Amino acid sequence: MNNWFKFLCLSLFLMLTSKANAQEKVIVGEKQVLFSKILNENREVWIHLPKTYDDTTINPAKYPVIYLLDGEINFEYYVGMTDFLARTPYADIPESIVVGIKNTERTRDLTPTKAQKKSPVNPNLTLFADSGGSENFIKFMQEELKPFINKKYRTQEYSLLVGHSFGGLFAINTFLTHPDYFNAYVANDPSLWWDNKVLISKTKDYIEKHKKFPAKKSLFVSQADNEEQQKNWNSDMTQAIEEFKGIVESNGSLNYKHRFFEGEVHGTVSYPANYEALKFIFKGFRTDIKQLAKNPELLEGEYKKLSEKTGADFVPSESYLNVVLKFMKSNEFKESETYFIHMKNRLYPKVK
């Protein structure tokens, strides 16, 4: 009986311990479902909030929003990347809300025109028969998804659109047709071969009509190293991306970067490209905390330059100012500490 009792106690202890351990989870986001009247279907999105979003020791802040296509593929690594790049005191980007959009009919939503290409193995079959619905999808994003996110979360008026392959095609098409919908666009190895390079023609038409691309917008385009597959469809993709690059680079009004990734194929290029794209778009965000000790005015000066470049209002976050103040205090930079105390009180006055 005594041994049985010991066994029962041990079993109960292990069960409770296991249950407690099972409850210790690392949460990277939350799922939201909204019904789209435009698309006539439920759409699932995954939301990642910045680490300081629920921090009660600072004033409630507003955050830029990154709209990430192909959310079911990209969400997990992407949110870790944004958190890493936004960590103080080495932040290259502001803390951001990430909205990963899960697909239902990917080809339909991300392609700008109805495909007419026949199957190479069955000429009676038209490939991508459900294509050409991107205008409805961007309408859903602009008129339903973005208002939903803005109402539910504390958002800043600065947003990015990130896509790969067909998603990159979608990002560039949105940039050309609705440039004001987002502040920055990322197109990773975009499928610009689509429909006899219809977006190349659209890009030329845009320049002919408007003479230049819109100011204070950013566009990052990555190109994969598909050398091993040059004899098939990737050759068309490479040629189209290079042609697009030539058109854009001949017009200097856009904050644009094209980056070829040696050794990365179509399926892997997004990971390194997204890292570099974020650093490019927010270039000027990072400041050297050691330089601030000698020149405290530098901080607001750098953020003013960033705001002018992006057309959005960027100021030092309260969490970053706390890090700066801690550095100044621990190293006895008293004048600079006083300067940043005044800055913090001005930007983030305490509510009485």
C-alpha positions in Angstrom: 0.0 0.0 0.0 2.8 2.3 0.9 4.6 1.7 -2.5 1.3 2.2 -4.3 0.7 5.5 -2.5 4.2 6.7 -3.5 3.6 5.7 -7.1 0.3 7.6 -7.1 1.9 10.7 -5.7 4.7 10.5 -8.2 2.3 10.0 -11.1 0.2 13.0 -9.9 3.4 15.2 -9.6 4.5 14.2 -13.1 1.1 14.9 -14.6 0.9 18.4 -13.0 4.5 19.2 -14.0 3.8 18.1 -17.5 0.6 20.2 -17.6 2.5 23.2 -16.3 5.3 22.8 -18.8 2.7 22.4 -21.6 1.3 25.8 -20.7 4.7 27.5 -21.1 4.4 28.5 -24.8 6.2 31.1 -26.9 3.6 32.9 -28.8 4.6 34.7 -32.0 1.2 35.9 -33.2 -2.5 35.6 -33.2 -5.0 34.5 -35.8 -7.8 36.8 -37.0 -10.6 35.9 -39.5 -12.6 38.5 -41.3 -15.3 38.1 -44.0 -14.6 39.9 -47.2 -17.6 41.1 -49.0 -15.3 42.0 -52.0 -14.0 38.5 -52.3 -17.1 36.8 -50.9 -15.1 34.6 -48.5 -13.5 34.4 -45.1 -9.9 35.5 -45.0 -7.4 34.5 -42.3 -4.6 36.7 -41.3 -1.8 36.2 -38.7 -0.8 39.1 -36.6 2.5 39.7 -34.8 2.7 42.6 -32.3 6.0 44.3 -31.3 7.5 43.3 -28.0 6.7 46.7 -26.4 3.1 46.7 -27.6 1.7 45.7 -24.2 4.5 47.3 -22.1 2.7 49.2 -19.3 5.8 51.0 -18.3 5.7 53.2 -21.4 3.1 55.3 -23.1 1.0 53.3 -25.7 2.8 53.7 -29.1 1.7 53.4 -32.7 3.6 51.1 -35.0 4.2 50.8 -38.8 2.4 47.8 -40.4 4.0 45.3 -42.7 1.6 43.4 -44.9 3.2 40.0 -45.8 1.9 37.9 -48.6 2.0 34.1 -48.5 1.7 34.3 -44.8 1.6 30.6 -44.2 5.1 30.2 -45.7 6.8 33.4 -44.5 5.2 34.5 -41.2 7.3 32.6 -38.6 10.7 33.5 -39.9 9.7 37.0 -40.8 8.5 38.1 -37.4 11.7 36.8 -35.8 13.6 38.9 -38.3 11.7 42.1 -37.6 12.1 41.6 -33.8 15.8 41.0 -34.3 16.3 44.1 -36.5 14.3 46.3 -34.1 16.1 45.4 -30.9 17.7 48.3 -29.0 20.3 49.7 -29.0 21.1 48.3 -32.4 17.7 48.9 -34.1 17.9 49.2 -37.9 14.1 49.4 -38.2 11.2 50.5 -36.0 9.2 47.9 -34.1 6.4 47.0 -36.5 3.1 45.1 -36.6 3.3 42.2 -39.1 0.2 41.0 -40.9 0.7 37.7 -42.6 -2.1 37.1 -45.2 -2.9 33.4 -45.7 -3.8 32.3 -49.2 -7.1 30.8 -50.5 -6.8 31.1 -54.3 -3.2 32.4 -54.7 -3.0 32.6 -58.5 -6.4 34.3 -58.7 -5.5 37.0 -56.1 -1.9 37.8 -57.1 -2.0 37.9 -60.9 -3.0 41.1 -62.8 -4.4 39.6 -65.9 -6.2 36.5 -67.2 -3.7 34.0 -68.5 -3.9 32.8 -72.1 -0.9 30.4 -72.0 -1.5 26.8 -73.1 0.0 23.8 -71.3 3.1 22.5 -73.1 2.0 19.0 -72.5 -1.7 19.5 -73.3 -2.5 22.2 -75.8 -6.2 21.9 -75.0 -5.5 23.1 -71.4 -5.1 26.7 -70.5 -2.7 27.2 -67.6 -3.6 29.4 -64.6 -7.3 29.5 -65.6 -8.3 31.1 -62.3 -5.9 34.1 -62.8 -6.4 37.8 -63.1 -8.0 38.8 -59.8 -5.4 41.1 -58.3 -7.5 44.2 -58.5 -10.2 42.6 -56.3 -7.5 41.5 -53.9 -5.9 44.9 -53.5 -9.3 46.3 -53.1 -9.9 43.9 -50.3 -6.6 44.9 -48.7 -7.2 48.6 -49.0 -11.0 48.8 -48.1 -11.4 45.9 -45.7 -8.2 44.5 -44.3 -6.3 47.8 -43.6 -9.4 49.4 -41.9 -9.8 46.2 -39.8 -6.1 46.3 -38.7 -6.2 50.1 -38.1 -9.3 49.8 -35.9 -8.1 46.8 -33.9 -4.5 47.8 -33.3 -2.4 51.0 -32.7 -1.0 51.6 -36.2 1.2 54.4 -37.6 0.4 55.8 -41.0 3.3 53.9 -42.6 2.9 50.5 -44.3 4.9 48.1 -46.4 3.8 45.4 -48.9 6.0 42.4 -49.1 5.7 39.6 -51.7 7.6 36.8 -53.5 7.2 35.3 -57.0 3.5 36.0 -57.8 3.5 38.0 -54.6 6.4 40.1 -56.0 4.4 40.5 -59.3 1.5 41.7 -57.2 3.6 44.2 -55.2 5.0 45.8 -58.4 1.5 45.9 -60.0 0.1 47.6 -56.9 3.0 50.1 -56.9 2.2 51.0 -60.6 -1.6 51.1 -60.2 -2.0 52.3 -56.6 1.3 53.8 -55.5 -0.3 55.6 -52.6 -1.7 52.5 -50.9 1.7 51.7 -49.3 4.8 53.6 -48.4 7.3 50.9 -49.4 7.2 47.8 -51.6 9.3 44.7 -51.6 9.2 42.3 -54.6 11.4 39.2 -54.2 12.2 37.4 -57.5 8.9 38.8 -59.0 7.3 36.8 -61.8 7.5 39.7 -64.3 7.4 37.2 -67.2 3.7 36.9 -66.6 1.4 37.3 -69.6 4.1 38.3 -72.1 5.7 40.7 -69.6 2.6 42.7 -69.2 4.0 44.7 -66.3 7.0 45.7 -68.3 4.7 47.4 -70.7 2.7 48.9 -67.9 6.0 50.3 -66.4 6.9 52.0 -69.7 3.3 53.4 -69.9 3.6 54.8 -66.4 6.8 56.6 -67.1 5.4 58.0 -70.4 2.3 59.3 -68.6 3.8 60.5 -65.3 7.4 61.2 -66.4 8.7 60.0 -63.1 7.9 57.7 -60.2 6.2 59.1 -57.0 8.6 60.7 -54.5 9.0 59.4 -51.0 8.3 55.8 -52.0 10.7 52.9 -51.7 10.9 49.8 -53.9 13.3 46.9 -53.3 13.5 44.2 -55.9 15.6 41.0 -55.3 16.7 38.6 -58.0 17.6 35.0 -57.5 20.5 33.1 -59.0 18.7 30.7 -61.2 21.7 29.8 -63.3 21.0 26.1 -63.1 17.5 26.6 -64.5 18.2 29.2 -67.2 17.0 26.9 -70.0 13.4 26.9 -68.7 11.0 29.5 -67.4 13.5 31.1 -65.2 15.3 32.6 -68.2 12.1 34.6 -69.0 11.9 35.7 -65.3 15.6 36.8 -65.3 15.2 38.8 -68.5 12.0 40.5 -67.3 13.5 41.5 -64.0 16.6 42.9 -65.7 14.4 44.8 -68.2 12.4 46.3 -65.3 15.6 47.3 -63.5 16.8 49.1 -66.6 13.6 51.1 -66.9 13.5 52.1 -63.2 17.2 52.9 -62.9 16.9 55.3 -65.8 14.5 57.3 -63.7 16.1 58.6 -60.5 13.1 59.8 -58.6 12.4 56.6 -56.7 14.2 55.2 -53.6 15.0 52.0 -55.4 17.4 49.1 -55.0 17.9 46.0 -57.1 19.9 43.2 -55.5 21.1 40.0 -57.1 21.7 37.2 -54.6 24.4 34.8 -55.7 23.7 31.2 -54.7 20.1 31.8 -53.8 17.5 30.2 -56.0 13.9 31.2 -56.5 12.6 29.3 -53.5 15.3 30.6 -51.0 15.9 34.2 -52.0 13.2 35.7 -49.9 14.9 35.1 -46.6 18.1 37.1 -47.2 16.3 39.5 -49.4 13.7 40.5 -46.8 16.5 41.2 -44.3 18.3 43.5 -46.7 15.0 45.1 -47.9 14.1 46.2 -44.3 17.5 47.7 -43.7 17.3 49.5 -47.1 13.9 50.9 -46.6 14.7 52.2 -43.1 18.2 53.3 -43.8 18.9 56.2 -41.4 16.8 54.8 -38.6 19.8 53.4 -36.6 21.9 55.9 -34.6 25.1 55.3 -32.8 24.4 55.7 -29.0 28.1 56.5 -28.4 27.9 59.4 -30.8 24.8 60.7 -29.0 26.9 61.1 -25.9 29.0 63.7 -27.7 26.3 65.1 -29.9 22.8 64.6 -28.4 21.2 66.8 -31.1 22.2 64.2 -33.6 19.3 61.9 -32.7 16.4 64.2 -33.7 18.4 65.4 -36.7 18.7 61.8 -38.1 15.0 61.1 -37.5 14.1 64.3 -39.3 16.1 63.2 -42.3 14.3 59.8 -42.2 10.9 61.5 -42.0 11.6 63.7 -44.9 12.8 60.7 -47.0 9.8 58.5 -46.2 7.1 61.1 -46.0 6.1 59.8 -42.5 6.7 61.1 -39.0 9.4 59.1 -37.3 10.5 60.1 -33.8 12.7 58.2 -31.2 10.6 55.7 -29.4 10.2 55.9 -25.6 11.7 52.5 -25.1 14.8 53.6 -27.1 15.1 56.9 -25.1 15.0 54.8 -21.9 18.0 52.8 -23.3 19.8 56.1 -24.2 19.2 57.5 -20.7 20.5 54.4 -19.0 23.6 54.6 -21.1 24.2 58.2 -20.3 23.6 57.7 -16.6 25.8 54.7 -16.3 28.7 56.4 -18.1 28.1 59.7 -16.3 27.4 61.8 -19.4 25.4 64.3 -17.3 24.8 67.0 -19.9 23.6 64.5 -22.4 21.5 62.7 -19.8 19.8 66.0 -19.0 19.2 66.7 -22.7 17.5 63.3 -23.2 15.4 63.7 -20.1 14.0 66.9 -21.5 13.5 65.2 -24.9 11.6 62.3 -23.3 9.4 64.6 -21.3 8.6 66.6 -24.4 7.8 63.7 -26.7 6.2 61.5 -24.0 4.7 63.7 -21.3 3.4 61.9 -18.3 -0.3 61.7 -17.9 -1.4 63.2 -14.6 
